[in-house]
Amino acid sequence: MAIGFVLIKVMPRKERKVYDRLLKLQEVEEIYPLFGEYDLIAKINVKDFEELSEVVVNNIRSIEGVIETKTLTGAKF
């Protein structure tokens, strides 16, 4: 099992739209707003790192308003 914490930078005034779209992704376990360089952080839970990459590239980065992502990876013990 692979876990990713995805830091997401969003265009101004698009934060709520992106947040709402992320809520619809089944792989997203948690989402929190941030203050600072990134606007949101999403916890992603998937079977492996290949699937994590697919979720980030195909599902998160394709959301209108997402400018940049940074993924921190880990695995469950």
PyMOL Python script that loads the backbone (N, CA, C, O; Angstrom):
from pymol import cmd

cmd.read_pdbstr("""\
ATOM      1  N   MET A   1       0.851  -1.174   0.000  1.00  0.00           N
ATOM      2  CA  MET A   1       0.000   0.000   0.000  1.00  0.00           C
ATOM      3  C   MET A   1       0.901   1.243   0.000  1.00  0.00           C
ATOM      4  O   MET A   1       1.889   1.303   0.731  1.00  0.00           O
ATOM      5  N   ALA A   2       0.553   2.210  -0.811  1.00  0.00           N
ATOM      6  CA  ALA A   2       1.340   3.448  -0.926  1.00  0.00           C
ATOM      7  C   ALA A   2       0.487   4.637  -0.505  1.00  0.00           C
ATOM      8  O   ALA A   2      -0.712   4.710  -0.775  1.00  0.00           O
ATOM      9  N   ILE A   3       1.159   5.561   0.165  1.00  0.00           N
ATOM     10  CA  ILE A   3       0.492   6.787   0.604  1.00  0.00           C
ATOM     11  C   ILE A   3       1.257   7.959   0.013  1.00  0.00           C
ATOM     12  O   ILE A   3       2.488   7.966  -0.019  1.00  0.00           O
ATOM     13  N   GLY A   4       0.511   8.946  -0.451  1.00  0.00           N
ATOM     14  CA  GLY A   4       1.126  10.163  -0.940  1.00  0.00           C
ATOM     15  C   GLY A   4       0.450  11.373  -0.329  1.00  0.00           C
ATOM     16  O   GLY A   4      -0.770  11.410  -0.170  1.00  0.00           O
ATOM     17  N   PHE A   5       1.249  12.349   0.006  1.00  0.00           N
ATOM     18  CA  PHE A   5       0.729  13.636   0.450  1.00  0.00           C
ATOM     19  C   PHE A   5       1.057  14.610  -0.670  1.00  0.00           C
ATOM     20  O   PHE A   5       2.223  14.886  -0.952  1.00  0.00           O
ATOM     21  N   VAL A   6       0.008  15.127  -1.304  1.00  0.00           N
ATOM     22  CA  VAL A   6       0.190  15.970  -2.474  1.00  0.00           C
ATOM     23  C   VAL A   6      -0.059  17.426  -2.091  1.00  0.00           C
ATOM     24  O   VAL A   6      -1.165  17.803  -1.705  1.00  0.00           O
ATOM     25  N   LEU A   7       0.989  18.229  -2.206  1.00  0.00           N
ATOM     26  CA  LEU A   7       0.883  19.672  -2.000  1.00  0.00           C
ATOM     27  C   LEU A   7       0.428  20.271  -3.321  1.00  0.00           C
ATOM     28  O   LEU A   7       0.996  19.972  -4.372  1.00  0.00           O
ATOM     29  N   ILE A   8      -0.595  21.115  -3.269  1.00  0.00           N
ATOM     30  CA  ILE A   8      -1.209  21.619  -4.487  1.00  0.00           C
ATOM     31  C   ILE A   8      -1.259  23.144  -4.480  1.00  0.00           C
ATOM     32  O   ILE A   8      -1.795  23.763  -3.562  1.00  0.00           O
ATOM     33  N   LYS A   9      -0.690  23.727  -5.525  1.00  0.00           N
ATOM     34  CA  LYS A   9      -0.746  25.180  -5.713  1.00  0.00           C
ATOM     35  C   LYS A   9      -1.884  25.465  -6.693  1.00  0.00           C
ATOM     36  O   LYS A   9      -1.975  24.830  -7.744  1.00  0.00           O
ATOM     37  N   VAL A  10      -2.753  26.423  -6.345  1.00  0.00           N
ATOM     38  CA  VAL A  10      -3.968  26.679  -7.109  1.00  0.00           C
ATOM     39  C   VAL A  10      -4.006  28.147  -7.547  1.00  0.00           C
ATOM     40  O   VAL A  10      -3.499  29.027  -6.853  1.00  0.00           O
ATOM     41  N   MET A  11      -4.612  28.391  -8.700  1.00  0.00           N
ATOM     42  CA  MET A  11      -4.807  29.765  -9.170  1.00  0.00           C
ATOM     43  C   MET A  11      -5.666  30.525  -8.158  1.00  0.00           C
ATOM     44  O   MET A  11      -6.537  29.933  -7.521  1.00  0.00           O
ATOM     45  N   PRO A  12      -5.431  31.827  -8.006  1.00  0.00           N
ATOM     46  CA  PRO A  12      -6.243  32.617  -7.083  1.00  0.00           C
ATOM     47  C   PRO A  12      -7.739  32.479  -7.371  1.00  0.00           C
ATOM     48  O   PRO A  12      -8.160  32.480  -8.528  1.00  0.00           O
ATOM     49  N   ARG A  13      -8.517  32.365  -6.329  1.00  0.00           N
ATOM     50  CA  ARG A  13      -9.976  32.264  -6.357  1.00  0.00           C
ATOM     51  C   ARG A  13     -10.498  30.950  -6.947  1.00  0.00           C
ATOM     52  O   ARG A  13     -11.688  30.833  -7.238  1.00  0.00           O
ATOM     53  N   LYS A  14      -9.618  29.967  -7.123  1.00  0.00           N
ATOM     54  CA  LYS A  14     -10.037  28.646  -7.625  1.00  0.00           C
ATOM     55  C   LYS A  14      -9.932  27.578  -6.537  1.00  0.00           C
ATOM     56  O   LYS A  14     -10.185  26.401  -6.791  1.00  0.00           O
ATOM     57  N   GLU A  15      -9.557  27.992  -5.327  1.00  0.00           N
ATOM     58  CA  GLU A  15      -9.299  27.031  -4.265  1.00  0.00           C
ATOM     59  C   GLU A  15     -10.507  26.141  -3.967  1.00  0.00           C
ATOM     60  O   GLU A  15     -10.372  24.923  -3.849  1.00  0.00           O
ATOM     61  N   ARG A  16     -11.676  26.746  -3.848  1.00  0.00           N
ATOM     62  CA  ARG A  16     -12.871  25.980  -3.500  1.00  0.00           C
ATOM     63  C   ARG A  16     -13.260  25.003  -4.602  1.00  0.00           C
ATOM     64  O   ARG A  16     -13.658  23.875  -4.314  1.00  0.00           O
ATOM     65  N   LYS A  17     -13.151  25.419  -5.850  1.00  0.00           N
ATOM     66  CA  LYS A  17     -13.481  24.528  -6.975  1.00  0.00           C
ATOM     67  C   LYS A  17     -12.556  23.316  -6.997  1.00  0.00           C
ATOM     68  O   LYS A  17     -13.005  22.185  -7.186  1.00  0.00           O
ATOM     69  N   VAL A  18     -11.267  23.558  -6.802  1.00  0.00           N
ATOM     70  CA  VAL A  18     -10.299  22.465  -6.795  1.00  0.00           C
ATOM     71  C   VAL A  18     -10.565  21.553  -5.595  1.00  0.00           C
ATOM     72  O   VAL A  18     -10.547  20.330  -5.734  1.00  0.00           O
ATOM     73  N   TYR A  19     -10.806  22.123  -4.448  1.00  0.00           N
ATOM     74  CA  TYR A  19     -11.112  21.358  -3.240  1.00  0.00           C
ATOM     75  C   TYR A  19     -12.315  20.441  -3.487  1.00  0.00           C
ATOM     76  O   TYR A  19     -12.273  19.255  -3.160  1.00  0.00           O
ATOM     77  N   ASP A  20     -13.371  20.989  -4.058  1.00  0.00           N
ATOM     78  CA  ASP A  20     -14.581  20.207  -4.320  1.00  0.00           C
ATOM     79  C   ASP A  20     -14.324  19.078  -5.313  1.00  0.00           C
ATOM     80  O   ASP A  20     -14.872  17.986  -5.161  1.00  0.00           O
ATOM     81  N   ARG A  21     -13.504  19.327  -6.319  1.00  0.00           N
ATOM     82  CA  ARG A  21     -13.167  18.274  -7.296  1.00  0.00           C
ATOM     83  C   ARG A  21     -12.345  17.167  -6.651  1.00  0.00           C
ATOM     84  O   ARG A  21     -12.542  15.988  -6.943  1.00  0.00           O
ATOM     85  N   LEU A  22     -11.425  17.550  -5.775  1.00  0.00           N
ATOM     86  CA  LEU A  22     -10.603  16.548  -5.084  1.00  0.00           C
ATOM     87  C   LEU A  22     -11.454  15.642  -4.207  1.00  0.00           C
ATOM     88  O   LEU A  22     -11.176  14.449  -4.087  1.00  0.00           O
ATOM     89  N   LEU A  23     -12.483  16.201  -3.598  1.00  0.00           N
ATOM     90  CA  LEU A  23     -13.375  15.401  -2.749  1.00  0.00           C
ATOM     91  C   LEU A  23     -14.033  14.262  -3.520  1.00  0.00           C
ATOM     92  O   LEU A  23     -14.399  13.248  -2.927  1.00  0.00           O
ATOM     93  N   LYS A  24     -14.186  14.413  -4.814  1.00  0.00           N
ATOM     94  CA  LYS A  24     -14.852  13.417  -5.651  1.00  0.00           C
ATOM     95  C   LYS A  24     -13.941  12.264  -6.066  1.00  0.00           C
ATOM     96  O   LYS A  24     -14.415  11.258  -6.595  1.00  0.00           O
ATOM     97  N   LEU A  25     -12.634  12.406  -5.829  1.00  0.00           N
ATOM     98  CA  LEU A  25     -11.697  11.346  -6.201  1.00  0.00           C
ATOM     99  C   LEU A  25     -11.665  10.299  -5.096  1.00  0.00           C
ATOM    100  O   LEU A  25     -11.409  10.630  -3.938  1.00  0.00           O
ATOM    101  N   GLN A  26     -11.922   9.046  -5.440  1.00  0.00           N
ATOM    102  CA  GLN A  26     -12.010   7.996  -4.432  1.00  0.00           C
ATOM    103  C   GLN A  26     -10.679   7.734  -3.729  1.00  0.00           C
ATOM    104  O   GLN A  26     -10.668   7.263  -2.592  1.00  0.00           O
ATOM    105  N   GLU A  27      -9.561   8.032  -4.386  1.00  0.00           N
ATOM    106  CA  GLU A  27      -8.242   7.798  -3.788  1.00  0.00           C
ATOM    107  C   GLU A  27      -7.875   8.837  -2.732  1.00  0.00           C
ATOM    108  O   GLU A  27      -6.961   8.618  -1.937  1.00  0.00           O
ATOM    109  N   VAL A  28      -8.580   9.959  -2.721  1.00  0.00           N
ATOM    110  CA  VAL A  28      -8.283  11.036  -1.775  1.00  0.00           C
ATOM    111  C   VAL A  28      -8.956  10.720  -0.442  1.00  0.00           C
ATOM    112  O   VAL A  28     -10.181  10.632  -0.357  1.00  0.00           O
ATOM    113  N   GLU A  29      -8.136  10.552   0.598  1.00  0.00           N
ATOM    114  CA  GLU A  29      -8.654  10.255   1.934  1.00  0.00           C
ATOM    115  C   GLU A  29      -8.945  11.510   2.739  1.00  0.00           C
ATOM    116  O   GLU A  29      -9.933  11.576   3.471  1.00  0.00           O
ATOM    117  N   GLU A  30      -8.080  12.501   2.597  1.00  0.00           N
ATOM    118  CA  GLU A  30      -8.216  13.739   3.371  1.00  0.00           C
ATOM    119  C   GLU A  30      -7.709  14.905   2.538  1.00  0.00           C
ATOM    120  O   GLU A  30      -6.826  14.747   1.694  1.00  0.00           O
ATOM    121  N   ILE A  31      -8.283  16.085   2.787  1.00  0.00           N
ATOM    122  CA  ILE A  31      -7.826  17.319   2.143  1.00  0.00           C
ATOM    123  C   ILE A  31      -7.865  18.430   3.189  1.00  0.00           C
ATOM    124  O   ILE A  31      -8.809  18.532   3.973  1.00  0.00           O
ATOM    125  N   TYR A  32      -6.827  19.256   3.187  1.00  0.00           N
ATOM    126  CA  TYR A  32      -6.777  20.386   4.110  1.00  0.00           C
ATOM    127  C   TYR A  32      -6.281  21.628   3.384  1.00  0.00           C
ATOM    128  O   TYR A  32      -5.380  21.531   2.550  1.00  0.00           O
ATOM    129  N   PRO A  33      -6.849  22.790   3.681  1.00  0.00           N
ATOM    130  CA  PRO A  33      -6.312  24.042   3.144  1.00  0.00           C
ATOM    131  C   PRO A  33      -5.022  24.392   3.880  1.00  0.00           C
ATOM    132  O   PRO A  33      -4.844  24.040   5.046  1.00  0.00           O
ATOM    133  N   LEU A  34      -4.136  25.081   3.190  1.00  0.00           N
ATOM    134  CA  LEU A  34      -2.858  25.500   3.759  1.00  0.00           C
ATOM    135  C   LEU A  34      -2.678  27.002   3.585  1.00  0.00           C
ATOM    136  O   LEU A  34      -3.359  27.630   2.774  1.00  0.00           O
ATOM    137  N   PHE A  35      -1.776  27.557   4.338  1.00  0.00           N
ATOM    138  CA  PHE A  35      -1.355  28.944   4.168  1.00  0.00           C
ATOM    139  C   PHE A  35       0.122  28.913   3.813  1.00  0.00           C
ATOM    140  O   PHE A  35       0.905  28.221   4.464  1.00  0.00           O
ATOM    141  N   GLY A  36       0.503  29.647   2.798  1.00  0.00           N
ATOM    142  CA  GLY A  36       1.904  29.665   2.402  1.00  0.00           C
ATOM    143  C   GLY A  36       2.065  29.374   0.930  1.00  0.00           C
ATOM    144  O   GLY A  36       1.220  29.747   0.117  1.00  0.00           O
ATOM    145  N   GLU A  37       3.152  28.707   0.588  1.00  0.00           N
ATOM    146  CA  GLU A  37       3.489  28.452  -0.816  1.00  0.00           C
ATOM    147  C   GLU A  37       2.444  27.587  -1.516  1.00  0.00           C
ATOM    148  O   GLU A  37       2.149  27.814  -2.690  1.00  0.00           O
ATOM    149  N   TYR A  38       1.883  26.606  -0.823  1.00  0.00           N
ATOM    150  CA  TYR A  38       0.861  25.730  -1.400  1.00  0.00           C
ATOM    151  C   TYR A  38      -0.483  26.030  -0.756  1.00  0.00           C
ATOM    152  O   TYR A  38      -0.548  26.514   0.374  1.00  0.00           O
ATOM    153  N   ASP A  39      -1.550  25.740  -1.482  1.00  0.00           N
ATOM    154  CA  ASP A  39      -2.898  26.084  -1.030  1.00  0.00           C
ATOM    155  C   ASP A  39      -3.656  24.923  -0.405  1.00  0.00           C
ATOM    156  O   ASP A  39      -4.495  25.126   0.472  1.00  0.00           O
ATOM    157  N   LEU A  40      -3.363  23.699  -0.856  1.00  0.00           N
ATOM    158  CA  LEU A  40      -4.068  22.515  -0.360  1.00  0.00           C
ATOM    159  C   LEU A  40      -3.082  21.375  -0.175  1.00  0.00           C
ATOM    160  O   LEU A  40      -2.037  21.331  -0.823  1.00  0.00           O
ATOM    161  N   ILE A  41      -3.425  20.449   0.720  1.00  0.00           N
ATOM    162  CA  ILE A  41      -2.692  19.199   0.837  1.00  0.00           C
ATOM    163  C   ILE A  41      -3.722  18.081   0.836  1.00  0.00           C
ATOM    164  O   ILE A  41      -4.721  18.135   1.554  1.00  0.00           O
ATOM    165  N   ALA A  42      -3.461  17.060   0.013  1.00  0.00           N
ATOM    166  CA  ALA A  42      -4.365  15.925  -0.097  1.00  0.00           C
ATOM    167  C   ALA A  42      -3.614  14.646   0.252  1.00  0.00           C
ATOM    168  O   ALA A  42      -2.497  14.422  -0.214  1.00  0.00           O
ATOM    169  N   LYS A  43      -4.235  13.820   1.071  1.00  0.00           N
ATOM    170  CA  LYS A  43      -3.673  12.510   1.397  1.00  0.00           C
ATOM    171  C   LYS A  43      -4.286  11.494   0.440  1.00  0.00           C
ATOM    172  O   LYS A  43      -5.506  11.343   0.369  1.00  0.00           O
ATOM    173  N   ILE A  44      -3.415  10.798  -0.297  1.00  0.00           N
ATOM    174  CA  ILE A  44      -3.836   9.831  -1.301  1.00  0.00           C
ATOM    175  C   ILE A  44      -3.442   8.439  -0.818  1.00  0.00           C
ATOM    176  O   ILE A  44      -2.315   8.232  -0.370  1.00  0.00           O
ATOM    177  N   ASN A  45      -4.366   7.489  -0.909  1.00  0.00           N
ATOM    178  CA  ASN A  45      -4.103   6.113  -0.495  1.00  0.00           C
ATOM    179  C   ASN A  45      -4.382   5.197  -1.683  1.00  0.00           C
ATOM    180  O   ASN A  45      -5.515   5.104  -2.156  1.00  0.00           O
ATOM    181  N   VAL A  46      -3.334   4.521  -2.160  1.00  0.00           N
ATOM    182  CA  VAL A  46      -3.443   3.655  -3.337  1.00  0.00           C
ATOM    183  C   VAL A  46      -2.635   2.369  -3.117  1.00  0.00           C
ATOM    184  O   VAL A  46      -1.955   2.221  -2.102  1.00  0.00           O
ATOM    185  N   LYS A  47      -2.718   1.455  -4.067  1.00  0.00           N
ATOM    186  CA  LYS A  47      -2.055   0.161  -3.880  1.00  0.00           C
ATOM    187  C   LYS A  47      -0.539   0.204  -4.092  1.00  0.00           C
ATOM    188  O   LYS A  47       0.196  -0.556  -3.463  1.00  0.00           O
ATOM    189  N   ASP A  48      -0.064   1.098  -4.984  1.00  0.00           N
ATOM    190  CA  ASP A  48       1.378   1.172  -5.226  1.00  0.00           C
ATOM    191  C   ASP A  48       1.748   2.558  -5.773  1.00  0.00           C
ATOM    192  O   ASP A  48       0.881   3.389  -6.044  1.00  0.00           O
ATOM    193  N   PHE A  49       3.047   2.778  -5.926  1.00  0.00           N
ATOM    194  CA  PHE A  49       3.523   4.090  -6.356  1.00  0.00           C
ATOM    195  C   PHE A  49       3.187   4.383  -7.820  1.00  0.00           C
ATOM    196  O   PHE A  49       3.075   5.547  -8.206  1.00  0.00           O
ATOM    197  N   GLU A  50       3.030   3.355  -8.624  1.00  0.00           N
ATOM    198  CA  GLU A  50       2.615   3.565 -10.013  1.00  0.00           C
ATOM    199  C   GLU A  50       1.205   4.155 -10.055  1.00  0.00           C
ATOM    200  O   GLU A  50       0.938   5.082 -10.819  1.00  0.00           O
ATOM    201  N   GLU A  51       0.315   3.618  -9.239  1.00  0.00           N
ATOM    202  CA  GLU A  51      -1.044   4.157  -9.184  1.00  0.00           C
ATOM    203  C   GLU A  51      -1.043   5.570  -8.613  1.00  0.00           C
ATOM    204  O   GLU A  51      -1.818   6.420  -9.052  1.00  0.00           O
ATOM    205  N   LEU A  52      -0.185   5.818  -7.649  1.00  0.00           N
ATOM    206  CA  LEU A  52      -0.072   7.170  -7.080  1.00  0.00           C
ATOM    207  C   LEU A  52       0.309   8.159  -8.172  1.00  0.00           C
ATOM    208  O   LEU A  52      -0.269   9.242  -8.268  1.00  0.00           O
ATOM    209  N   SER A  53       1.274   7.787  -8.986  1.00  0.00           N
ATOM    210  CA  SER A  53       1.702   8.652 -10.082  1.00  0.00           C
ATOM    211  C   SER A  53       0.549   8.913 -11.050  1.00  0.00           C
ATOM    212  O   SER A  53       0.357  10.046 -11.490  1.00  0.00           O
ATOM    213  N   GLU A  54      -0.212   7.882 -11.381  1.00  0.00           N
ATOM    214  CA  GLU A  54      -1.349   8.035 -12.286  1.00  0.00           C
ATOM    215  C   GLU A  54      -2.406   8.978 -11.719  1.00  0.00           C
ATOM    216  O   GLU A  54      -2.954   9.809 -12.444  1.00  0.00           O
ATOM    217  N   VAL A  55      -2.690   8.849 -10.425  1.00  0.00           N
ATOM    218  CA  VAL A  55      -3.692   9.713  -9.789  1.00  0.00           C
ATOM    219  C   VAL A  55      -3.235  11.166  -9.831  1.00  0.00           C
ATOM    220  O   VAL A  55      -4.012  12.060 -10.165  1.00  0.00           O
ATOM    221  N   VAL A  56      -1.969  11.396  -9.489  1.00  0.00           N
ATOM    222  CA  VAL A  56      -1.461  12.773  -9.464  1.00  0.00           C
ATOM    223  C   VAL A  56      -1.454  13.367 -10.867  1.00  0.00           C
ATOM    224  O   VAL A  56      -1.956  14.471 -11.078  1.00  0.00           O
ATOM    225  N   VAL A  57      -0.891  12.647 -11.818  1.00  0.00           N
ATOM    226  CA  VAL A  57      -0.738  13.189 -13.172  1.00  0.00           C
ATOM    227  C   VAL A  57      -2.082  13.280 -13.896  1.00  0.00           C
ATOM    228  O   VAL A  57      -2.394  14.314 -14.488  1.00  0.00           O
ATOM    229  N   ASN A  58      -2.869  12.226 -13.857  1.00  0.00           N
ATOM    230  CA  ASN A  58      -4.100  12.182 -14.658  1.00  0.00           C
ATOM    231  C   ASN A  58      -5.314  12.809 -13.983  1.00  0.00           C
ATOM    232  O   ASN A  58      -6.182  13.351 -14.667  1.00  0.00           O
ATOM    233  N   ASN A  59      -5.393  12.747 -12.668  1.00  0.00           N
ATOM    234  CA  ASN A  59      -6.600  13.208 -11.978  1.00  0.00           C
ATOM    235  C   ASN A  59      -6.433  14.544 -11.271  1.00  0.00           C
ATOM    236  O   ASN A  59      -7.340  15.375 -11.300  1.00  0.00           O
ATOM    237  N   ILE A  60      -5.296  14.758 -10.643  1.00  0.00           N
ATOM    238  CA  ILE A  60      -5.120  15.998  -9.870  1.00  0.00           C
ATOM    239  C   ILE A  60      -4.589  17.132 -10.749  1.00  0.00           C
ATOM    240  O   ILE A  60      -5.151  18.227 -10.755  1.00  0.00           O
ATOM    241  N   ARG A  61      -3.529  16.877 -11.477  1.00  0.00           N
ATOM    242  CA  ARG A  61      -2.951  17.941 -12.315  1.00  0.00           C
ATOM    243  C   ARG A  61      -3.880  18.383 -13.436  1.00  0.00           C
ATOM    244  O   ARG A  61      -3.722  19.475 -13.982  1.00  0.00           O
ATOM    245  N   SER A  62      -4.839  17.546 -13.779  1.00  0.00           N
ATOM    246  CA  SER A  62      -5.763  17.907 -14.857  1.00  0.00           C
ATOM    247  C   SER A  62      -6.937  18.765 -14.388  1.00  0.00           C
ATOM    248  O   SER A  62      -7.724  19.237 -15.209  1.00  0.00           O
ATOM    249  N   ILE A  63      -7.059  18.968 -13.081  1.00  0.00           N
ATOM    250  CA  ILE A  63      -8.146  19.795 -12.553  1.00  0.00           C
ATOM    251  C   ILE A  63      -7.892  21.255 -12.931  1.00  0.00           C
ATOM    252  O   ILE A  63      -6.797  21.777 -12.721  1.00  0.00           O
ATOM    253  N   GLU A  64      -8.901  21.899 -13.482  1.00  0.00           N
ATOM    254  CA  GLU A  64      -8.780  23.307 -13.856  1.00  0.00           C
ATOM    255  C   GLU A  64      -8.466  24.146 -12.616  1.00  0.00           C
ATOM    256  O   GLU A  64      -9.164  24.058 -11.606  1.00  0.00           O
ATOM    257  N   GLY A  65      -7.429  24.945 -12.700  1.00  0.00           N
ATOM    258  CA  GLY A  65      -7.028  25.807 -11.598  1.00  0.00           C
ATOM    259  C   GLY A  65      -5.783  25.315 -10.870  1.00  0.00           C
ATOM    260  O   GLY A  65      -5.155  26.084 -10.141  1.00  0.00           O
ATOM    261  N   VAL A  66      -5.413  24.047 -11.053  1.00  0.00           N
ATOM    262  CA  VAL A  66      -4.192  23.522 -10.433  1.00  0.00           C
ATOM    263  C   VAL A  66      -2.996  24.021 -11.228  1.00  0.00           C
ATOM    264  O   VAL A  66      -2.905  23.825 -12.440  1.00  0.00           O
ATOM    265  N   ILE A  67      -2.081  24.671 -10.517  1.00  0.00           N
ATOM    266  CA  ILE A  67      -0.886  25.237 -11.150  1.00  0.00           C
ATOM    267  C   ILE A  67       0.303  24.289 -11.008  1.00  0.00           C
ATOM    268  O   ILE A  67       1.080  24.106 -11.946  1.00  0.00           O
ATOM    269  N   GLU A  68       0.436  23.691  -9.826  1.00  0.00           N
ATOM    270  CA  GLU A  68       1.633  22.910  -9.517  1.00  0.00           C
ATOM    271  C   GLU A  68       1.306  21.908  -8.428  1.00  0.00           C
ATOM    272  O   GLU A  68       0.447  22.152  -7.581  1.00  0.00           O
ATOM    273  N   THR A  69       2.004  20.768  -8.456  1.00  0.00           N
ATOM    274  CA  THR A  69       1.890  19.800  -7.370  1.00  0.00           C
ATOM    275  C   THR A  69       3.274  19.359  -6.937  1.00  0.00           C
ATOM    276  O   THR A  69       4.238  19.432  -7.699  1.00  0.00           O
ATOM    277  N   LYS A  70       3.350  18.904  -5.703  1.00  0.00           N
ATOM    278  CA  LYS A  70       4.568  18.311  -5.164  1.00  0.00           C
ATOM    279  C   LYS A  70       4.109  17.129  -4.333  1.00  0.00           C
ATOM    280  O   LYS A  70       3.291  17.285  -3.426  1.00  0.00           O
ATOM    281  N   THR A  71       4.629  15.945  -4.634  1.00  0.00           N
ATOM    282  CA  THR A  71       4.167  14.737  -3.976  1.00  0.00           C
ATOM    283  C   THR A  71       5.237  14.197  -3.032  1.00  0.00           C
ATOM    284  O   THR A  71       6.390  13.993  -3.413  1.00  0.00           O
ATOM    285  N   LEU A  72       4.823  13.976  -1.800  1.00  0.00           N
ATOM    286  CA  LEU A  72       5.655  13.347  -0.788  1.00  0.00           C
ATOM    287  C   LEU A  72       5.147  11.918  -0.643  1.00  0.00           C
ATOM    288  O   LEU A  72       3.950  11.709  -0.442  1.00  0.00           O
ATOM    289  N   THR A  73       6.034  10.933  -0.741  1.00  0.00           N
ATOM    290  CA  THR A  73       5.584   9.547  -0.740  1.00  0.00           C
ATOM    291  C   THR A  73       5.988   8.816   0.523  1.00  0.00           C
ATOM    292  O   THR A  73       6.929   9.190   1.222  1.00  0.00           O
ATOM    293  N   GLY A  74       5.237   7.758   0.786  1.00  0.00           N
ATOM    294  CA  GLY A  74       5.532   6.888   1.911  1.00  0.00           C
ATOM    295  C   GLY A  74       4.792   5.583   1.730  1.00  0.00           C
ATOM    296  O   GLY A  74       4.049   5.410   0.765  1.00  0.00           O
ATOM    297  N   ALA A  75       4.992   4.677   2.646  1.00  0.00           N
ATOM    298  CA  ALA A  75       4.314   3.391   2.604  1.00  0.00           C
ATOM    299  C   ALA A  75       3.811   3.054   4.008  1.00  0.00           C
ATOM    300  O   ALA A  75       4.410   3.448   5.008  1.00  0.00           O
ATOM    301  N   LYS A  76       2.706   2.323   4.060  1.00  0.00           N
ATOM    302  CA  LYS A  76       2.179   1.887   5.361  1.00  0.00           C
ATOM    303  C   LYS A  76       3.027   0.742   5.872  1.00  0.00           C
ATOM    304  O   LYS A  76       3.470  -0.106   5.098  1.00  0.00           O
ATOM    305  N   PHE A  77       3.252   0.717   7.160  1.00  0.00           N
ATOM    306  CA  PHE A  77       3.969  -0.397   7.788  1.00  0.00           C
ATOM    307  C   PHE A  77       3.012  -1.488   8.151  1.00  0.00           C
ATOM    308  O   PHE A  77       3.422  -2.515   8.692  1.00  0.00           O
TER     309      PHE A  77
END
""", "prot")
cmd.dss("prot")
cmd.show_as("cartoon", "prot")
cmd.util.cbc("prot")
cmd.orient("prot")
